Amino acid sequence: MSERERRRTPRLNAEHPIKIIKTSSSKEVTFLEAHSLDINLNGLYCRTTHPLDLYSKVSLTLSLPIIGGNGEIKYHDINVEAMVVRIDSIMDECGARSYSIAFSFIDPSDRVDLIIGKYILQNILFHR
């Protein structure tokens, strides 16, 4: 089964800064930066210069813009636990390495689902 066939919800191209919080077994906390490439209700795909272990669990923090009833854009911060489900190593023409990482959300809250859902719906409706 292809990756596209496994997706249960629409995926939206979306570029936003992400903070990845990784906690080691010795409780050492590491903060990493990344940029999302796309997002859906079940996870997101991002690019970073930091490798992560396949199936490792992390916390993700990002801010998504939502248009309110008055037409004003308000950014909503979301925090969600996620698992690395795919990692691809990429080397550019200058020899710099980066990583494309797919995350699957782990039991996102209703609030996270609502914000991501609104963000995707608004982008589908307003950017046709």
C-alpha positions in Angstrom: 0.0 0.0 0.0 1.4 3.4 -1.0 1.9 6.2 1.5 -0.8 8.2 -0.2 -3.3 5.3 0.3 -2.5 5.1 4.0 -3.4 8.8 4.7 -6.7 9.2 6.4 -6.9 13.0 6.1 -5.8 15.6 3.5 -2.2 16.8 3.7 -1.5 20.5 3.2 1.8 22.0 2.1 2.8 24.3 5.0 6.0 25.9 5.9 6.3 26.9 9.5 9.1 26.9 12.1 8.9 24.0 14.5 10.6 23.3 17.8 11.4 19.7 18.5 12.0 18.8 22.1 13.8 15.5 22.6 14.3 13.9 26.0 16.9 11.2 26.4 16.6 8.1 28.7 18.8 10.0 31.2 16.3 12.9 31.2 18.6 15.2 29.2 16.5 17.6 27.2 17.6 18.8 23.7 15.9 21.6 21.7 16.1 21.3 17.9 14.7 23.6 15.2 13.0 22.5 12.0 10.7 23.8 9.3 7.5 22.0 8.3 6.9 21.0 4.7 3.4 19.7 5.1 0.9 18.8 7.8 -2.4 16.9 8.3 -4.5 15.8 11.3 -2.3 12.7 11.9 1.2 14.2 11.5 3.6 16.4 9.8 6.7 16.3 7.5 9.6 18.6 8.2 13.2 19.4 7.3 16.0 19.8 9.9 19.8 19.6 10.1 19.5 17.3 13.1 19.0 13.5 12.7 16.5 11.7 15.0 16.2 8.0 15.6 13.4 6.2 13.8 10.5 5.5 16.2 11.8 8.0 18.8 9.2 10.1 20.6 9.5 13.8 20.8 7.4 16.9 21.6 6.6 19.3 18.8 5.7 23.0 19.1 4.5 25.1 16.3 2.2 28.1 15.7 -0.5 28.1 13.0 -2.4 31.1 11.7 -6.2 30.9 11.9 -8.5 33.6 10.4 -11.1 34.7 13.0 -14.7 35.7 12.5 -13.6 39.3 12.2 -11.1 38.4 9.4 -8.2 39.0 11.7 -5.3 36.4 11.7 -4.4 35.0 15.0 -1.5 32.6 15.6 -2.3 29.5 17.8 0.5 27.6 19.5 0.2 23.9 19.6 2.2 21.3 21.4 1.9 17.6 20.5 3.7 14.4 21.2 4.9 12.7 18.1 6.8 9.7 16.9 9.4 9.6 14.0 8.0 7.3 11.4 10.4 8.1 8.5 13.7 9.8 8.1 15.5 10.6 4.8 19.0 11.9 4.7 19.6 14.6 2.0 22.9 16.0 0.9 22.9 19.3 -1.1 25.4 20.3 -3.8 27.7 21.9 -1.3 27.9 18.7 0.8 25.7 20.0 3.7 23.4 17.3 5.1 19.8 17.7 6.2 17.0 15.4 7.1 13.4 15.1 6.0 11.5 13.6 8.9 7.9 12.3 9.0 6.2 12.5 12.4 3.0 10.7 13.4 1.1 12.5 16.2 0.5 10.5 19.4 -3.0 11.1 20.8 -3.4 14.8 20.0 -5.8 16.8 22.1 -9.1 17.9 20.8 -7.7 21.5 20.8 -4.8 20.4 18.6 -7.1 18.6 16.2 -9.4 21.7 16.0 -6.6 24.1 15.3 -5.0 21.9 12.6 -8.4 21.1 11.1 -9.3 24.8 10.9 -5.9 25.7 9.4 -6.2 23.0 6.7 -9.8 23.9 5.9 -9.1 27.6 5.6 -6.1 27.0 3.4 -8.1 24.7 1.1 -11.0 27.1 0.9 -9.0 30.3 0.4 -6.1 29.1 -1.7 -7.8 27.3 -4.5 
